[in-house]
Amino acid sequence: MRIGIPKEIKNNENRVGMTPAGVAEFVRHGHEVFVQHTAGEGSGFSDGDYEAVGARILPAIEDVYAHAEMIVKVKEPIEPEYKLVREGQLLFTYFHFACEEELTRAMIDSRAVCLAYETVQLDNRALPLLIPMSEVAGRMAAINGAYYLQKTKGGLGKLISGVPGVRPTRVLVLGGGTVGEAAARLAAGMGAEVTITDVSLPRLRQLEMELPVNVHTLYSNEHNIRKELPTTDIVIGSVLVPGDKAPHLITRDMLKLMQRGSVLVDVAIDQGGCFETSHPTTHSEPVYEVDGILHYCVANIPGAVPNTSTMALTNATLRYALALADKGWQQACRDDAALCRGLNIVDGKVVFKAVADVFGLPYTPVENVI
């Protein structure tokens, strides 16, 4: 199969779809790999690194899309890429369709095969291709929350750890999944007093046993969240409903409960955000203020640490990408139920029910296309 690795063109997205080590595996399996010129530079990989393992470097993004049967990316295609996607072409990347109607309709019109990292799901409900970026995003959420709490950045002017005789910062983490656990663990490691919420009592028991002693668990409901907000300095939103929009756990009226200069970090912004006042921001303009509360809603948080992120992502995606290339997408999805759950749009049909429901589109069961 011919595999294409384009350069990401989303704002300040320095990750790349595959490391040279990943490319080497594709070549070893007898596939051709086409990498766009300078695609890996932001992650620390030169064109020479890719050529050394057998990739062919192409000058422009148009060339990569034109040559490839399968495109392996990091982020969803954005408007300039829509016209490059061909009928029958397989795109393997993060899509987050449920909060992007324009993207959804563009991919329907393209009649491509869209297989989303974020909905590849194991039988135990684990999300193996979301986990590595969730681990990065959770850690970065705590770091960025602490950074923007500085007075010079518009925050309250508190040091996350406090000092002897001065209380540490209080951090509220909404959601006890991979992102939430990573955020709570790092915030606790920096000395904060952390509360993490979830609706699953078994998960809260697990977190209570595994996280540091300065992390406390709390059952998630509106009443409990409202009680926490007046004394909370940083809120990290990390609620995920696979393939669907995130619920709004903090509404506009709840902001008045918080101290001015407090910080909201919305890691769920890729799925629409879990704060009513959230809208996507970029690494070049990461924050904005609503009612005196600072909002950090960068939609590609791991893009700030692309070397780490790209290696972690390739480690997770490679086995699935190789299966798609070796067998073709239909046979690979027949053989692996987890991979099959990653299919969202095929030949103009929406085959992931949550996406169809969000936009009122016709739904086609995935069994009808494989």
N, C-alpha and C positions, 0 to 999 in steps of 0.2 A: 504494500500500500504506500501511497505518497502522503507523507505527513508534513503539514505546514506549521511553522512557529512564527507568527507575526510579532512585530513590536507593538507593545501596548500603547494606546494613544489617549487613554483616559488621563485626566489631570494628575500629574505627579505620580503616575503608576509606573514604578521602576522594576516591578517583578517581570518575569518572563515565564512562558508556559512550561519550559523544560530546561533542565541543566544539561551541560555537555555529557554528564554521566548517564542521564536518561536517554539522550540521543544515541549514545554508544550502544545501548541495549536494543534500540530500534534497528540500528544498522546491523547488529549481530543477528537479529531475527530476519534479515533480508529485506528490510523496508528502506525506502528513500526518504530522507528528511531534508526539508528546505527551510532555512532560517533566514529571516529578514536581516539585512545589514544593521548592525549595532543593536539588535533586539536584546542581547544579554548584557550590554554594557552597564545598565543601571543596577544590575545584580552582581556585577563583578566578573562577568564572563565575556571574553573577547570573541570576535569573529574567528580568530585563529584557534581558540579553544574548541569551537564547534567543528571547524574544518579538520582539526586533528583527529576527531573521532568519526569522520566520514560524512558530515553534513555538507550540503551545498548552500552557499550564501547567495541570496537574491537581493537586488538593490532596493526594491520597493514593496510595500504592503500589497499592492495590486498583483504583483508577480507571485507572491506567496499564495494568495487566495486562488489565483488562476491555476497554479500547478497542483494544489493539494486536494486529495480526496477527504482527508480528515484534518481539521484545524484544531490544534491544542493551544488554548489560551489560558489566561488567568481571569480577566474580567469580561463581562458581557460585551458584545459588539456595541459600539455607539454609532450615531447617525452616519458619519462618513463611511462606515464599514457596511452598512445595510446593503448597498448596491453591489458589494463585492461577493456576498454570499450566494452560492449557486444552488439550484435545485438538486437534491440528492446528496449534497455535501454534508458531512458529519461535523458538527461543532461540539467540542468537549471542553466545557469551561464553566465558571460560575455564571448563572443567568439571573436568578432572583426575579422571575417573571411577574410574580404577584403584585409587585409595586411599580411595574414598568409597562403600562398598556401600549405605548408607542413601540417599544421593543417587541412585545408579544405579537402585535399585529404585523410588524415588519418581518419577523421570522416565520409567521404563518404565510405571508405573501411570498417569501423566498422559497417555500417548499423544501427547506433543508431539514436535516435531522438534528434536533437540539437535545443534547444529553447533558443535564446539569449536575455539576459536582455536588451541589448542596442537597439534592434529593436522592442521591445514591444512598440506600439505607439497608443495613443488615437486618436479619430476622429479629434480632434483639433490640431493634429501633435505633441502634448506634448509626452515626453519620460519618463514615470513615474519611470522606474527602472534605468534610467541613471541620473536623476535629483539629487538624494542624493549624489552620488559620484562626480557628476559635481560640486556641491556646495562645497564639501570638496576640490576637486582638484583645483578649482578656488582660494579659499582662500590660499591653500598651494602654488600655483604658485606665488602669490604675496609675500608670506613670503620667499620662496626659491630664488626668483629673488633678493629681498633685501639682503639676506644672501650672495649670490655669487657675489654681487656687491662690497663686501669688498675686499680691496687690498690683504689681506692675503689669500683670496680664489681665486685669479686670476682676480678680477674685477677692475673696475675703481677707487675704493676707495671712493665711495660716500655714504653718509648716506641718506636713502630714504626720510626722512622728512626734510633734511636740518636743519639749525639752524637760529636764528635771524641774518639777514644780509647775509645769504648764501642760494641760491636757492635750493628748494627741487629737488629730482630726478624726471625725466620725464619718464613716463611709457606709452607705447603704447599697447593697448589690441586689438587684431584682432579677431573680432567675438563678437556679442552682445547677445549670448545665455546665458544659465545658468552659464556656466564656466566663460564667459567673464564678466557678471554682477557681479558675486561673486569676481572675481579678481579685477575688477575696484573698487568695494565698499571697499574691504580691503586695497588696495593700497592707495586709497583716505583717508581712516581712519588713515593710517600711515603717512599721510601728503604729499604724492606724488602729482605731477601735472599729471593728467591722461587724455589720449585721448582714446576713445573706438570707433571702427569702425564697420559698418555693411552695408549690401546692401539693407536692408529694411528700408525705410523712416519711416513707422509707428513705427517700433521698436526703431529707433533712437529718435523719438519724445517721446516715453514712457521712454526711458533711461534718456533723457534730464530732464524730469519732476521728475523722481524718485531718481536719484543718487545725491550725494553731489555736491556742487557748484564747487569743484575743479576737477570735471570730465567733459570733453568736448566731444561732439560727432563729428564724421567725416564720411562722406560717403566712403565706401571701394572701392577703385580701385587702380591699380598699381601706377598711377601718384601721388595720395595723399599719399600712403604709402612711396614712394621714397622721397617725400618732408619732411616727418616726421623723417626719419631714422637718418639724421645727428645730430639731437638734442635729440634723444631718448637714454635713458640709459638702459632700460629694455623693451623687447618686449615679450608679452605673447600671444602665438598662441592658439586660442580656437575655431577654425572653425570646424564645424561638418556637414557631409552629412550622415544621418543615414544609416548604413550598407555599405557605400561605402568609397573609399579612400578620404582622405582630399586633397584639392587643395594646391599647393605650392604657398603661397602668398609672400614669400621672397625667391628669387633665390640666387645662389652662388655669382653672380656678384653684388647683392645689398649689400652684406656684406661690400664692400669697402666704402660704404656711411657712415658706422657707426664708432664710436670711438672705438679704441682698448680697450678691457676690458669691453665693453658693454655685456649684458646678454640676450640670447634668451631662453625662457622657452616654450617648445612645449608640451602643454597639449593634443594635437591631435595625439600624437605619437602612441597611440593604433590603430589609423586608418591610419597609414602610415606617419603622420607628416605633418605640413603645412609649414615647411621650407625645401628647397631642400637639405640642408646640415644636416638634422636631421637623426639620427639613434637611436634605443632604447638603453637606459642605465638602470642601476640598482641602488638601494639605496646604494649598497656597492661601486659602481663607477659611481656616478651620472652625472659627467660633463666631457666635452672634449672641445678642442679649434679648431676652424677653422678660418684661416685668422685673428687671434687675437680676435675673438668673442667667448665668452664662451657659450656653449650649454648645457642646462639642459633638458634631454629628458627621464626622468624616466617613464617607462610604467605603473607603478602602484603607482602613487603619494599618493593616500589615504591609502596605506599600511603602511605609516609612522605613521599614527595615528589610529591604528586598533581598539581600543576600541570604539572611536566615530564612525568610518566608519562602523564597523560591526553592531552596533545598528541602525544606519541610514539605512543601506542596508536591514536589516531584517524588519524594519518598512515598507519598500516599497515593498519587494518581497513576504511577508508572505501571503497576500490575494490571490495572483496569484498561489503561490506554493500549498496552500491548495486546490484551485480549481482544479489544476492538479491532486492532490492526491485523492480528493473526487470523481471526475468525470472520471478520466482518461484523457490523453492528448487530444485525439480526440474530446470527447464531450466538454471538457473545451474550446477548440479552436473554436468549432462550436458556443458555447454560448457567446464567448467574442472575438470580432474582434481585439481588441488590443493585446490580447494574441496570436491570430492566426498570427498576423504580426511578432511575435517573432520567428516563425518557420523559420529556415534557411536550415537545412539538415534533410531529413527524409528517412530512409531505402535506403541510397545510392543515393538519388535524391536531387539536389540543388533546393530548393523551394523559395529562395530569389533572385530576379533577379539581383540585383547589384553584388552579390557574383558570380553568374554565368557569368556575363558580364566581370568582372575583370579578370577572369582566362580562359575565353573562354570555359566554361563548358556548357553542356546541361542544359536547364532550364525547370523545371516542375512546372506549376501553383500549388499553395498551395491547391486550391480546389480539385485537383486530389488525394490528400493524406489524406484528413480529411473526 
